[in-house]
Amino acid sequence: MAFHSRSQRLSACLLICFSFMIRADGSRKLYIAYLGDKKHDDPSLVAASHHEILSTILGSKEEAIDSVAYSYKHGFSGFAAMLTEDQAANLAELPEVISVTPNQKHELLTTQSWDFLGLNYQRPSELLQRSNYGEDIIIGIIDTGIWPESRSFSDHGYGIIPPRWKGVCQLGQEWGRTNCSRKIIGARYYAAGLNKASHKLNYMSARDMNGHGTHTASTAAGSVVEGVSLHGLGEGVARGGAPRARLAVYKVGWEEENGVYLTNAAVLAAMDDAIHDGVDILSLSLVVDEDSFGALHAIQNGITVVYAGGNSGPRSQVLFNTAPWVITVAASKIDRSFPTTITLGNKKKLTGQSLYYMLKNESNSRFQTLVNGGNCSREALNGTNIKGKVVLCIEITFGPVAKIFEDALANVHSGGASGLILALYTTDFLVSTEGCQGMPCVLIDIDIGFQVLTYIGSQRLPIVKIEPASSVTGKQVLAPKVAMFSSRGPSIKYPTILKPDIAAPGVNILAATKDAYVFNSGTSMATPHVAGVVALLKVLHPQWSHAALKSAIITSASTKDEHGTPILAEALPRKVADPFDYGGGNINPNGAADPGLIYDIDPREYNKFFECQIKKYEICNITTKPAYHLNLPSISIPELRHTIKVERTVTNVGKIDAVYRSDIQSPLGVKIRVEPATLVFNSTKKVHTFKASIKPLWKVQGDYTFGSLTWYNEQHTVRIPIAVRITIQDFYADVA
């Protein structure tokens, strides 16, 4: 239950399937109170005001102080406190309180990827050179902490810490002052509400027990490390997108017996501290509450906030972190694969993918007996002798690849199998195969799986030989492609905001974790790629706003693969990607450095959206334009019943004298016209406003269809995606 003041209402949290309430005992639990902008510049006065407010509810200042877990006092005003349900309801009735919501608990959601994006370290692109590799930009990583001894965080050759930095190096378990450096310039951790049992599973400091935060930090800003690989696979130079950037670490994710979890209250505390500390970018590879007022205040303080979109694809409407003021990231594949040759007893060679490698004490691969294990559930394997044999498993239903693989591996391991061949609809989620620890484990396509099954059925004694994996890069690997697991739009919470914003590499990314380098996949891995690009852009364009940076990334994105054909999205069935898969497209760092035009936004416009879309002031229905008028580099119309006009404003950031012409690709069933159709910029005219007239051609209860609006000249192509759904009644057809 959430409580709100009489004149205001917050929308219900969409993430209830991930959430659990944090309880101290049977009657009290942690609530987050949001009070809006802080009324004092002195943080101690802001915190004191929180105690005063709480004392009116709890009866004394002492009780108020004892109840507060976090006081948000730098970027905004609010607190997290242990309260009963009645106390929370009474607190919400106070006039200075905007909202009171229960704390929520959520699960946590490279060598080749940067080269694929055109940022080759050996042959530096113009963006890398001109930005001096992200020199002195401060990237805040809100995650599971960091492993400071990793080579990816060497501070060799770094100058003094930027004087504007105001953060701290918080000491703790296995974390001393020397663990901060000129690379890792700040570290904090947030353990309020963590149960005592979890203390034994974690370092009570910013040190990373899990490895997730170390991986994301090294992807965004890892220093250059030569000769990195995983047992010879993916060998190359490991580094972050902005290898000269500084890192500030905010640990909010904690190991528990059944996973890694974080809470809204801790993330808000980290954001509040990050505003105080002076970070330039926040990278969050996690899922939190959609009503992200913490991120809104960060952006108003000049911080770019980049969020993971989630790993619940390829179903529609499963996207997280979709507020218009953040950059929401989808995951795509790069031009690298790890082919593994499977030779059947009839000498037929098939190819799968794996991270299989030979152990040092092993000889060459040999033929082994091959058996059919069905879908490799316990029931399917019951009565089948698999000891010492390679087991074929075929899973024709769709589900989380990691979970399917882990279950199959556990079941064949318990039966003493010597190898696993698993047929799935996608063969690219290879992080799972690391758990095989030298045993041959291969992912193959469903079609290949049935070829192997046919072979087994035709032989009295079927055998198979599995070779170690190799690394292949280049145009023979079709890329980029939107990953199967990447969450898809549209946003349920904000359908007039087209999400995700951008796709970035997130499949089989090799990066640091503790004292090693491992592959990981997810939008968690895609997010720091975007953060690294933003760091480079901030050096190049220090005067640009968060909205300008976001616009440059979206409008310059690639919608075609390396062969010039439309980017595909893994789904059931595979399809040409659309804006609900990848927003503007796949990130193009060098294009974003010189976008030509930008769609900028006054941060006060975000405030209006927050107040009217989230707080639901009654006056908003009278005075405020529809949300699709926000000056975003995209257009989303979820209910088109008659012709509407959408306004956008563009600012010239290219050559002073420039002429842009429009190119419109109208969504199916829709006619779009732009006025004016030509934009002329000069020394006195740097900003133009245009209107797009969007007219339904059909009278139908339809699905979303997609198009684009592009402004172009000889030097630039500035493209924004468009999604439109024609409707005639308040019920909707399936989301395409």
C-alpha positions in Angstrom: 0.0 0.0 0.0 1.2 3.5 -0.8 0.0 6.7 0.8 -0.3 10.1 -0.8 -1.3 13.6 0.3 -4.9 14.6 -0.5 -4.1 16.7 -3.6 -1.6 14.3 -5.1 -1.4 10.7 -6.3 1.5 8.6 -7.4 1.0 5.9 -9.9 1.3 2.3 -8.7 4.6 0.7 -9.0 4.9 -1.6 -12.1 7.6 -3.8 -10.6 5.5 -5.6 -8.0 6.6 -9.0 -9.4 10.1 -8.2 -8.3 9.4 -6.5 -5.0 9.3 -7.5 -1.4 8.8 -5.2 1.6 11.7 -4.7 3.9 10.5 -5.4 7.4 12.3 -4.8 10.7 9.6 -6.7 12.7 5.9 -7.6 12.3 4.6 -4.1 12.4 7.2 -1.7 11.1 8.8 -1.5 7.6 10.8 0.9 5.6 8.9 3.8 3.8 10.3 6.4 1.5 9.0 10.0 2.0 9.5 12.4 -0.9 9.4 16.2 -0.1 10.5 17.7 -3.4 13.2 20.3 -3.7 15.2 20.9 -0.6 14.4 24.1 1.4 18.0 24.7 2.7 21.4 24.6 1.1 23.0 23.2 4.3 22.5 19.4 4.3 22.4 19.3 8.1 19.4 21.7 8.1 17.6 19.5 5.6 18.2 16.4 7.7 17.0 18.3 10.8 13.8 19.3 9.0 13.2 15.6 8.4 13.6 14.8 12.1 11.1 17.6 12.9 8.5 16.3 10.5 8.9 12.7 11.8 8.7 13.8 15.4 5.2 15.1 14.8 4.3 11.6 13.8 6.4 9.6 16.2 6.2 11.8 19.3 9.8 12.7 19.9 12.9 13.8 18.1 14.9 10.9 19.5 12.4 8.4 18.0 12.5 10.3 14.7 16.3 10.1 14.5 16.3 6.4 15.4 13.7 5.6 12.7 15.6 7.2 9.8 17.6 4.8 7.6 18.5 7.4 4.9 18.1 11.2 4.8 18.1 12.6 1.2 19.5 16.1 1.7 21.8 17.0 -1.2 19.9 16.9 -4.5 16.4 16.8 -3.1 14.6 16.4 0.1 13.2 13.2 1.5 14.0 10.3 3.8 13.5 6.6 4.3 12.3 5.6 7.8 11.0 2.6 9.7 7.2 3.2 10.3 4.0 1.3 10.9 1.3 1.5 8.3 -0.7 3.9 10.4 2.3 6.2 10.9 3.0 6.2 7.2 -0.6 7.1 6.4 -0.4 10.0 8.9 2.9 11.2 7.4 1.4 11.3 3.9 -1.3 13.7 5.2 1.2 16.4 6.1 1.1 19.3 3.6 4.9 19.3 3.0 4.9 15.6 2.1 4.5 14.8 -1.6 4.4 11.0 -1.3 5.0 8.1 1.0 5.7 4.7 -0.6 6.8 1.4 0.8 10.5 0.6 0.1 10.8 -2.0 -2.6 13.4 -4.8 -3.1 14.5 -5.7 -6.6 16.7 -8.3 -8.2 19.8 -7.2 -10.2 19.1 -7.7 -13.6 35.4 -5.8 -23.5 37.6 -6.8 -26.0 35.6 -6.5 -29.2 32.5 -4.4 -28.4 34.2 -1.0 -28.6 35.9 -1.9 -31.8 32.6 -2.9 -33.3 31.2 0.5 -32.3 34.0 2.3 -34.2 36.1 3.2 -31.1 39.2 1.1 -31.8 42.0 1.9 -29.3 44.9 0.9 -31.6 43.4 3.1 -34.4 41.7 5.8 -32.4 38.6 7.4 -34.0 38.3 11.1 -34.1 35.9 10.9 -31.1 38.3 9.0 -28.9 41.2 11.3 -29.7 39.3 14.6 -29.5 37.8 13.6 -26.2 41.2 12.4 -24.8 39.5 9.1 -24.0 37.0 10.6 -21.6 39.7 12.4 -19.5 38.5 13.4 -16.0 34.8 12.8 -16.6 33.4 11.2 -13.4 31.2 8.2 -14.0 29.1 7.0 -11.0 28.4 3.3 -10.9 25.4 2.3 -8.7 25.7 -1.4 -8.5 27.2 -4.2 -6.4 30.5 -2.4 -5.7 33.9 -2.9 -7.3 37.0 -5.1 -7.0 39.7 -2.3 -6.8 42.7 -4.6 -7.4 41.6 -5.5 -10.9 44.0 -4.4 -13.6 41.1 -2.6 -15.2 41.2 0.0 -12.4 44.9 0.8 -12.6 45.6 4.6 -12.1 49.0 4.5 -13.7 49.5 7.8 -15.6 46.6 9.6 -14.1 46.9 13.1 -12.9 45.4 14.6 -9.7 41.8 14.0 -8.8 39.6 16.7 -10.3 39.2 19.5 -7.7 35.5 19.6 -8.2 35.2 16.2 -6.7 33.5 16.3 -3.2 33.0 12.7 -2.5 34.5 10.3 0.1 36.3 7.0 0.3 34.2 5.2 2.8 36.2 2.6 4.8 34.8 -0.8 5.6 35.5 -4.5 5.6 38.5 -5.3 3.3 38.4 -1.7 2.1 41.1 0.8 3.2 42.1 4.2 2.0 44.5 2.7 -0.5 41.7 1.0 -2.3 40.6 4.4 -3.6 43.0 5.9 -6.1 43.2 8.4 -8.9 41.0 6.0 -10.9 38.5 4.9 -8.3 38.2 8.3 -6.7 35.2 7.6 -4.4 33.4 4.7 -2.8 30.3 4.4 -0.6 28.0 1.6 0.4 24.4 1.5 1.6 23.5 -1.4 4.0 20.6 0.1 6.0 17.9 -2.6 6.3 20.2 -5.5 5.3 19.3 -8.5 7.4 22.0 -10.0 9.7 22.2 -13.3 7.8 23.3 -11.4 4.7 26.2 -9.7 6.5 28.0 -13.1 6.4 27.6 -13.2 2.6 29.0 -9.8 1.8 31.8 -7.5 2.4 30.4 -4.7 4.5 32.1 -2.1 2.3 32.2 -1.0 -1.3 34.1 -4.2 -2.2 32.2 -6.3 -4.8 31.3 -9.9 -3.7 29.2 -10.6 -6.8 31.3 -9.2 -9.7 28.4 -7.5 -11.4 29.4 -4.0 -10.4 33.1 -4.6 -11.3 32.0 -5.8 -14.8 29.9 -2.8 -15.5 32.4 -0.3 -14.1 35.2 -1.8 -16.3 33.0 -1.7 -19.3 32.2 2.0 -18.9 35.6 3.3 -17.9 38.1 0.4 -17.4 41.8 1.3 -18.0 43.6 -0.4 -20.9 44.6 -4.0 -20.2 46.5 -5.9 -22.9 46.1 -9.6 -23.7 42.8 -10.3 -21.9 40.8 -13.5 -22.7 38.8 -16.2 -21.1 41.0 -19.3 -21.6 42.0 -17.9 -25.0 38.5 -16.9 -26.1 37.8 -13.3 -27.1 41.5 -12.4 -26.8 42.4 -8.7 -27.2 42.7 -5.4 -25.4 40.1 -4.9 -22.6 39.2 -1.4 -21.8 36.2 0.8 -21.1 34.5 3.2 -23.5 36.1 6.1 -21.7 39.3 4.6 -20.4 40.6 7.9 -19.0 37.4 8.6 -17.0 37.3 8.5 -13.2 35.0 6.1 -11.3 32.8 6.8 -8.3 31.4 3.6 -6.8 28.0 3.4 -4.9 27.3 -0.1 -3.6 23.6 -0.8 -3.3 23.4 -4.5 -4.4 23.8 -7.2 -1.8 24.1 -11.0 -1.9 21.3 -12.9 -0.2 20.8 -16.7 -0.1 18.6 -16.7 -3.2 20.1 -13.9 -5.3 21.4 -10.4 -5.4 19.0 -7.6 -4.3 18.8 -3.9 -3.8 16.2 -1.5 -2.5 14.7 1.8 -3.8 15.7 3.5 -0.6 19.4 2.6 -1.1 19.4 3.7 -4.8 17.9 7.1 -3.8 20.5 7.5 -1.1 23.2 6.8 -3.7 21.7 9.2 -6.2 21.5 11.9 -3.5 25.1 11.4 -2.6 26.2 11.3 -6.2 24.6 14.8 -6.7 26.6 16.1 -3.8 29.8 14.3 -4.8 29.9 15.9 -8.3 29.6 13.0 -10.7 28.9 13.7 -14.4 27.2 10.5 -15.3 25.2 7.8 -13.4 25.2 4.3 -14.8 22.5 2.0 -13.3 22.4 -1.6 -14.5 19.4 -2.4 -12.4 15.6 -2.1 -12.1 14.0 0.4 -9.7 10.8 2.2 -9.2 9.4 3.9 -12.3 8.7 7.1 -10.5 12.3 8.0 -10.5 12.4 11.4 -8.8 15.9 10.8 -7.8 17.0 10.6 -11.4 15.0 13.7 -12.2 16.8 15.7 -9.6 20.2 14.3 -10.8 19.5 15.5 -14.3 18.4 18.9 -13.0 21.9 19.0 -11.4 23.6 18.3 -14.8 24.1 14.6 -14.4 23.2 12.2 -17.3 21.4 9.1 -16.0 21.6 5.9 -18.0 19.4 2.9 -17.0 19.1 -0.7 -18.2 15.8 -1.5 -19.8 15.5 -5.0 -18.4 16.0 -8.6 -19.5 12.4 -9.8 -20.0 12.2 -9.9 -23.8 11.2 -10.6 -26.3 7.6 -10.1 -25.1 6.1 -6.6 -25.6 5.4 -4.2 -22.8 8.0 -5.6 -20.3 10.3 -2.6 -20.3 11.5 -0.9 -17.1 13.0 2.5 -16.2 11.1 4.4 -18.8 10.8 7.9 -17.4 11.5 10.5 -20.2 14.4 12.1 -18.4 16.6 8.9 -18.4 18.3 7.1 -21.2 16.8 3.6 -21.3 19.1 1.0 -22.9 18.3 -2.2 -24.9 20.9 -4.9 -25.6 22.3 -5.9 -29.0 24.8 -8.4 -30.3 28.3 -7.6 -31.7 30.2 -9.1 -34.6 31.8 -11.8 -32.6 30.8 -15.5 -32.1 32.3 -18.5 -30.5 31.7 -21.4 -33.0 32.0 -24.9 -31.7 32.2 -27.8 -34.1 30.1 -30.9 -33.4 31.1 -34.0 -35.4 28.6 -36.8 -35.5 29.5 -40.5 -36.0 28.5 -40.3 -39.7 31.2 -37.6 -40.1 28.6 -34.8 -40.5 29.9 -31.6 -39.0 27.5 -29.1 -37.3 28.2 -25.8 -35.6 26.9 -24.5 -32.2 28.3 -21.9 -29.8 30.0 -22.3 -26.5 32.8 -21.2 -24.3 34.2 -24.7 -24.1 37.9 -25.0 -23.7 40.3 -27.9 -23.1 41.7 -28.4 -19.6 45.5 -28.5 -19.5 45.6 -32.2 -18.6 43.3 -33.2 -21.4 44.3 -34.7 -24.8 42.5 -34.0 -28.0 38.7 -34.2 -28.3 37.4 -37.8 -28.7 34.1 -39.4 -29.8 31.7 -40.2 -27.0 28.3 -41.9 -26.8 25.4 -39.6 -27.6 21.9 -40.0 -26.1 18.6 -38.2 -26.3 17.6 -36.5 -23.0 14.3 -34.9 -24.2 14.1 -31.5 -22.6 16.5 -32.7 -19.8 14.0 -32.3 -17.0 14.3 -34.7 -14.2 11.2 -36.5 -15.5 12.6 -36.7 -19.1 15.9 -38.2 -17.8 14.3 -40.6 -15.4 15.3 -44.1 -16.5 17.8 -43.0 -19.1 21.4 -44.1 -18.5 23.5 -40.9 -19.2 26.6 -41.7 -17.2 29.7 -40.9 -19.2 27.7 -39.8 -22.2 26.9 -36.6 -24.0 23.2 -35.7 -23.7 21.2 -33.9 -26.3 18.5 -31.7 -24.8 15.8 -29.9 -26.9 13.8 -27.1 -25.3 11.1 -25.9 -27.7 9.3 -23.7 -25.3 10.4 -20.1 -24.6 11.9 -19.1 -21.3 14.9 -17.5 -19.7 18.0 -19.0 -21.3 20.1 -18.9 -18.2 17.5 -20.7 -16.1 16.9 -23.4 -18.8 20.6 -24.0 -19.2 21.3 -24.1 -15.4 18.4 -26.6 -14.9 19.5 -28.9 -17.8 23.2 -28.8 -16.7 22.3 -29.6 -13.1 20.2 -32.6 -14.2 22.8 -34.1 -16.5 25.5 -33.5 -14.0 23.6 -35.4 -11.4 23.3 -38.3 -13.8 27.1 -38.3 -14.4 26.9 -37.1 -18.0 30.2 -36.2 -19.8 28.7 -33.4 -22.0 25.7 -31.4 -22.9 24.3 -30.2 -26.2 21.3 -27.9 -25.6 19.0 -26.9 -28.5 17.3 -23.5 -28.0 15.8 -20.7 -30.1 18.8 -18.5 -29.3 22.5 -19.7 -29.0 24.1 -16.5 -27.9 23.6 -16.4 -24.1 27.0 -18.0 -23.5 27.6 -16.8 -20.0 25.8 -19.8 -18.8 28.2 -22.3 -20.4 31.1 -21.0 -18.1 29.5 -23.1 -15.4 30.5 -26.3 -17.2 34.0 -25.9 -16.0 35.7 -27.7 -18.8 33.0 -30.2 -19.6 31.7 -29.8 -23.2 28.6 -27.7 -23.1 27.2 -26.4 -26.4 24.2 -24.3 -27.4 22.7 -25.1 -30.8 19.8 -23.9 -32.9 16.5 -25.8 -32.8 17.0 -26.8 -36.4 20.4 -28.2 -35.7 19.0 -29.9 -32.7 16.5 -31.9 -34.7 19.2 -32.9 -37.1 21.2 -34.3 -34.2 18.0 -36.0 -32.9 17.4 -37.6 -36.3 20.9 -38.9 -36.3 20.4 -40.5 -32.9 17.3 -42.2 -34.0 19.0 -43.7 -37.1 22.0 -45.2 -35.3 22.4 -48.2 -33.0 25.3 -46.6 -31.2 25.3 -42.8 -31.9 28.5 -41.0 -31.1 29.7 -37.4 -31.1 32.9 -35.4 -30.8 32.8 -31.8 -29.6 35.8 -29.5 -30.4 36.8 -26.5 -28.2 35.3 -23.2 -29.2 37.1 -20.6 -31.3 36.6 -16.8 -31.7 35.4 -15.3 -34.9 34.9 -11.6 -35.6 33.9 -9.5 -38.5 31.2 -9.3 -41.2 30.7 -13.0 -41.4 28.8 -12.6 -38.1 25.5 -10.8 -38.7 25.5 -7.8 -36.4 24.2 -5.8 -34.7 21.0 -7.6 -33.8 18.7 -7.0 -30.9 19.2 -9.7 -28.3 16.4 -12.2 -27.5 16.3 -11.3 -23.8 16.3 -7.5 -24.3 13.0 -6.0 -22.9 10.7 -4.5 -25.5 8.4 -1.5 -25.5 6.0 0.1 -25.4 6.1 1.5 -21.9 3.0 0.6 -20.0 3.6 3.4 -17.6 4.2 6.2 -20.2 2.9 5.1 -23.6 3.4 8.6 -25.0 7.1 8.2 -24.4 8.8 6.0 -26.9 11.1 3.5 -25.2 13.7 2.1 -25.2 15.9 5.0 -26.3 18.9 3.1 -27.8 20.5 -0.3 -28.1 24.1 -1.0 -27.3 26.3 -4.2 -27.0 25.1 -6.5 -24.3 25.7 -10.0 -25.4 28.8 -12.0 -24.3 30.7 -8.9 -23.1 34.2 -9.7 -21.7 35.1 -7.5 -18.8 36.6 -7.6 -15.3 35.1 -9.4 -12.3 37.2 -9.6 -9.2 40.6 -10.8 -10.2 39.6 -12.3 -13.6 37.8 -11.5 -16.8 34.5 -13.2 -17.7 31.7 -13.0 -20.3 28.3 -11.6 -19.2 25.1 -10.8 -21.1 22.2 -8.5 -20.4 21.0 -4.9 -20.6 23.2 -4.5 -17.6 26.2 -4.9 -19.9 24.7 -2.6 -22.6 24.1 0.3 -20.1 27.8 1.0 -19.3 28.5 1.1 -23.0 26.1 4.0 -23.3 27.6 5.6 -20.2 31.1 5.4 -21.7 29.9 7.0 -24.9 28.3 9.8 -22.9 31.6 10.4 -21.1 33.4 11.0 -24.4 30.6 13.3 -25.6 30.7 15.3 -22.4 34.4 16.1 -23.0 33.7 17.1 -26.6 30.6 19.1 -25.8 30.8 20.2 -22.1 28.1 22.8 -22.6 25.5 20.3 -23.9 22.5 19.5 -21.6 21.5 15.9 -20.8 18.7 16.2 -23.3 21.1 17.3 -26.0 23.4 14.3 -25.3 20.5 12.0 -25.4 19.2 13.5 -28.6 22.6 13.2 -30.3 22.8 9.5 -29.4 19.2 8.7 -30.6 19.2 10.7 -33.8 22.6 9.4 -35.0 21.9 5.7 -34.3 22.2 3.0 -36.9 19.2 1.1 -38.2 21.1 -1.0 -40.6 23.7 -3.8 -40.0 27.2 -4.0 -41.4 25.8 -5.3 -44.7 23.5 -2.4 -45.1 20.3 -4.4 -44.4 17.8 -3.5 -41.6 18.8 -4.6 -38.1 17.0 -7.7 -37.0 15.6 -8.5 -33.6 15.7 -12.0 -32.1 12.1 -12.9 -31.2 9.6 -15.8 -32.0 9.9 -15.6 -34.9 12.9 -13.4 -35.7 11.9 -10.1 -37.3 13.1 -6.7 -38.5 13.7 -4.5 -35.5 11.4 -1.7 -34.7 11.6 1.3 -32.3 10.1 -0.8 -29.5 13.1 -3.1 -29.8 15.9 -0.5 -30.1 14.5 3.0 -29.9 16.5 5.1 -32.4 18.7 2.1 -33.3 22.1 0.8 -32.4 24.4 3.3 -30.8 26.8 5.1 -33.2 29.4 7.0 -31.0 31.2 8.8 -33.9 27.9 9.9 -35.4 26.7 11.2 -32.0 29.8 13.4 -31.7 28.5 15.5 -34.7 24.7 15.1 -34.9 24.0 18.3 -36.8 20.7 19.1 -34.9 19.6 18.4 -31.4 16.2 18.2 -29.7 16.9 20.0 -26.4 14.6 20.2 -23.4 14.4 22.8 -20.6 14.5 20.7 -17.4 11.4 22.5 -16.2 9.5 20.6 -18.9 10.4 17.4 -17.1 9.0 18.9 -13.9 5.7 19.6 -15.7 5.6 16.0 -16.9 6.4 14.7 -13.4 3.8 16.8 -11.8 1.1 16.0 -14.3 1.9 12.4 -15.2 2.9 11.2 -11.8 1.5 13.5 -9.1 -1.7 14.0 -11.1 -2.5 17.6 -10.2 -6.1 18.3 -11.2 -5.1 21.6 -12.9 -2.9 19.6 -15.3 -6.0 18.5 -17.4 -6.7 22.2 -18.1 -3.4 23.8 -18.6 -0.9 21.2 -19.8 -0.3 20.0 -23.3 -0.4 16.2 -23.9 2.9 14.4 -23.0 3.7 13.7 -26.6 4.6 17.4 -27.0 7.7 16.9 -24.8 10.6 17.9 -27.1 12.0 14.3 -27.3 13.8 12.9 -30.3 11.0 10.5 -30.9 7.2 10.5 -31.3 4.7 8.0 -29.7 1.0 8.3 -30.2 -0.8 5.4 -28.5 -4.3 6.5 -29.3 -4.7 8.2 -32.7 -8.4 8.8 -33.5 -8.2 12.0 -35.5 -5.6 14.3 -37.0 -3.3 15.8 -34.4 -0.3 18.1 -34.6 2.9 17.4 -32.7 5.4 20.2 -32.1 9.2 19.8 -32.0 12.1 22.3 -31.8 15.6 21.6 -33.1 18.8 23.5 -32.5 21.6 23.7 -35.0 24.9 22.5 -33.4 26.7 22.0 -36.8 27.9 24.5 -39.4 26.3 27.9 -38.8 24.8 28.2 -42.3 22.9 25.0 -43.0 19.8 23.9 -44.8 17.9 20.8 -43.8 15.1 19.0 -45.7 12.6 16.6 -44.3 12.1 13.0 -45.3 9.1 11.3 -43.8 8.5 7.5 -43.6 4.8 7.4 -42.4 3.7 4.5 -40.4 1.3 2.1 -42.2 -2.2 3.5 -42.1 -1.0 7.0 -41.2 -0.2 10.1 -43.2 2.4 12.5 -41.7 3.1 16.0 -43.0 5.7 18.4 -41.7 5.5 22.2 -41.7 7.9 23.7 -42.7 9.4 21.0 -44.8 12.7 22.9 -45.0 14.7 24.4 -42.2 17.2 27.2 -42.9 19.8 28.0 -40.2 22.2 30.9 -40.1 24.0 33.2 -37.6 20.8 34.8 -36.4 18.5 31.7 -36.7 19.9 28.8 -34.7 16.6 27.3 -33.5 13.6 26.2 -35.5 10.2 24.8 -34.4 8.2 22.6 -36.7 4.8 20.8 -36.5 4.1 17.3 -37.7 0.5 16.7 -38.7 -0.4 13.0 -38.0 -3.6 11.8 -39.7 -5.2 8.3 -39.5 -6.0 6.9 -42.9 -8.1 4.0 -41.5 -10.9 3.8 -39.0 -9.8 0.6 -37.2 -8.8 -0.7 -33.9 -5.2 -1.2 -34.8 -1.8 -2.2 -33.7 1.3 0.0 -33.5 3.0 0.8 -36.8 6.3 2.5 -37.2 7.9 5.2 -39.2 10.5 8.0 -39.0 11.1 11.7 -39.5 14.5 12.6 -40.8 16.1 16.0 -41.3 19.1 15.8 -43.7 21.7 17.7 -45.7 25.0 16.8 -47.3 26.7 16.3 -43.9 24.1 15.1 -41.5 21.1 12.7 -41.2 19.0 13.5 -38.1 16.4 10.7 -37.7 13.8 10.3 -35.0 11.6 7.1 -34.7 7.8 7.3 -34.7 5.3 4.8 -33.2 1.5 5.2 -33.8 -1.5 3.2 -32.9 -4.9 4.0 -34.5 -7.8 3.4 -32.1 -11.6 3.9 -32.2 -12.5 2.7 -28.7 -10.9 2.3 -25.3 -9.8 -1.2 -25.8 -6.7 -2.2 -27.7 -5.6 -4.9 -30.1 -2.4 -6.9 -29.5 0.7 -4.8 -29.2 2.8 -5.4 -32.3 
